[in-house]
Amino acid sequence: MPSIGYRQLALALQSRMTVEEALRLMIRDTTRYAKRQVTWFQREPEIRWLDMDEAGGVEGAAEAVHKVITGEGLIE
C-alpha cells in the first residue's frame, strides 16, 4: 500500500486521523508527486510537449502527434 492515499485512507478508517486530514494529506502528497514528475520530465531531452489548447483539443493533438510520428518514419 505505498501508493498515495492508501495510508491516509487506512488511518482514517481506523479513526486514527480525520477524513478531512486524510484528504488534505492526499492532496498535498499528490501535488508533491506531480511536481517531481514534471521536474523529471523536463530533464528528458526527447520529450516533446504539446499545448492542448494550441493543438485544438484532443482531435488536434492526435493529428499533431500523427504528423510528427509519420514525418519521422515511426509509422507509415
C-alpha angles and dihedrals in degrees: 000000000000094000120109112276102017096092092046092047091050092050091048092049089051089051089240090120133023119253089240092054091046090052092047091052092046091053092046093049093045091052092049091049092050091051091052090050092051091049091050094047092048089061092055107095096198096057114103116202119219123202105219093203093051090046092054101251128289096329093048092048091050090051092048092050091047091052092051097047092043091047091052093049095245090128133012 
